[in-house]
Structures are given as structure tokens and as C-alpha cells.
Amino acid sequence: MIESNSGDNLTKETDHLSDNPMEFYSELSKLNDHKIYLLGSSQIGRFNETYIQNYLKDNNQDFKVFNLAISADNPEQRLRSINSILQSRPSIIVYGIGFRDFTDLNLISQIDKPDTVLPEPEKISNTIYSTIVEYINYDLEKFKSPKSSTVQFLKLFLSQEKGKTGLLNRPNAPFYQTDKSNMLILNDYELKRSMSSFPYKLDKIEPVNDNKNVESFKDIIDKILKQKIMLIIITIPYSQYYLDTIPENDKQEFDNIIKDITLNFDVPIALFHYKYANFTIWNSNDHIALGGSEISPNEETSKIILDIIEN
């Protein structure tokens, strides 16, 4: 395990998340700066808004970049707040989508397992895990095993109570917490071991015309384009170990979703979901490490945005 070389001005200090998104969007409306928003789940939360902003500035483009990722976000949920986001008048929106945006995550321990009236420690632990993620809005992806997730949560909760979490200060990422451990890059052995203890399995991705999240995503795209806001779509990058767990029919359905969006909307789409599978950039199998130029998707996303601005 190695630490990512560059956090690009990220500092380690306690920083509480915004507990009122609508108030934050209202404050954004008061900014006269040109603004770029990153939207999506925790997987987009690892993209470095500070690096992107500095990259643009180094190329004579003055934009404020905000990472508005929310853990476990999906298009159905984002649709509820998209009007408030658009009212704050961003110039560009970069929206990240991946496999789980169009399906559900199921606990592996609940799949093909006979019913029982007895308590199941693993199920209880993973239920605690899921509940805590939602309650404190904290990225616990590194705590995959039931025992680890419970023990680490108790430590996290106690440290939060004392105000000593040591979270990274990301003022332009108001809804997604990270700490220094999210900057660590796992080696191949660590990635493989992490994947073997991953407690979730993607549910079936429903076809385009029967998928509620696809419908919601199209509504979001339509709202963004009607406001004449530039939209860039990127697909979430995954490690090869993660991709190996996705059934071929689900990969095909995801590709069908991308094709459908391409046919219905004139928006640029950058395909990252296979591109970086074997790069040394992973903090977990479905999350890149938080870093700078050494985390390739940061640099490519910055270049894509710059190209859109200049052309």
C-alpha cells in the first residue's frame, strides 16, 4: 500500500459536512465566478476538484470547481435536487455514472441463502454498515468485512464525538467526507484480497426502457440542456478485479444505456469504466484514490473540460 503523491492542497483537519444542501446551493448562486460541478456518488467523490481547478487555472481558465458527490447517490435521488443545483447557474456539469447507478447492491450473505429465524451476525453487521453510511454520510468503503466494519465504525463514532476525526478539508466538496486513508493506493495483492471480502453484489441491470434510474437520468440531462448548461458525462472507472465480478449481460445492459443516451442527446461521453482497470490508482476496487495528476482519471477529466471550454 502506498500513499498517493499529491493531494493538491488538501489539508488534514476536522471539517464537518454541510447539513443543508439547499442552503449551500443558495450560497453558490451568490458567486459570480464561472462554476463547474461534479455530480454523482462516492465514486465521483474521489475525483479531485482542487486538482481540476488548478489545472484549468494553469491553462488560463478561471473556474471554481465543486465536487457535489453524495455517497450512495443515484439518478432517482439526484433528480429531486437537480432544479436547486441548476438555479445556482453552473457553467459546466460533469456527471459520473456507473453500474450501480442503474441497479441495486445486495448483500452477498442474503443471496441464495435459506431463510432462518436465528440471528445472523454477518447480516446484522452489514446492516449496521449500510445504516451508518447513510446516517453519518461517511465513506466506509475501506471497511469491507463485517468484523472490521463494526469495529472501525465504533472507533470512528467515538472519535467524531471527541471532534478528532482528522478529516481532509475539502471546502468545495461539501457533502462527501474523506480522510488521509482515502489517498492510499492498494497494490495488486491488497486489491485482490479486498475484492474477496466485498460484501455486496450488483443486482440485475434492467433494460433501458424498464429502468427507473435511466428514466431519471434522461430527465436530469434534459433539464441541464434546457438551461443551456454544458454537460459532460463520464463513466466510473473500475479495477479489473471488480469488472471480473460483473455478469456479461449487465455489462451489455450498461453499454446499451450509454448507446441510448448517445442516440437521444448531443452530449460528450468519456468512457472510463474499462480504461483504467489495470492502472495503479485504486483505493478500493470501485474507488480511485484521492490524489492529483498521478491518478490518471483526474488528469483526463481536466483535459476534457479544458477542451470543451476552449472549443
Buried (B, 14 or more C-beta within 10 A) or exposed (E): EEEBEBBBEBEEEEBEBBEEBEEBBEEBEEEEEBBBBBBBBBBBBBBBBBBBBBBBEEEEBEBBBBBBBBBBBBBBBBBEBBEBBBBBBBBBBBBBBBBBBBBEBBBBBBEEEEEEEEEBEBBEBBEBBBEBBEEBBBBBBBBBBBEBBBEBBEEBBEEBEEEEBEBBEBEBBBBBBBBBBBBBBBEEEBBBEBBEEBBBBBBEBBEBEEBEBBBBBBBBBEBBBEBEBBBBBBBBBBBBBBBEBBEEEBBEBBEBBBEBBEEEBEBEBBEBBEBBBEBBBBBBBBBBBBBBBBBBBBBBBBBBBBEBBEE
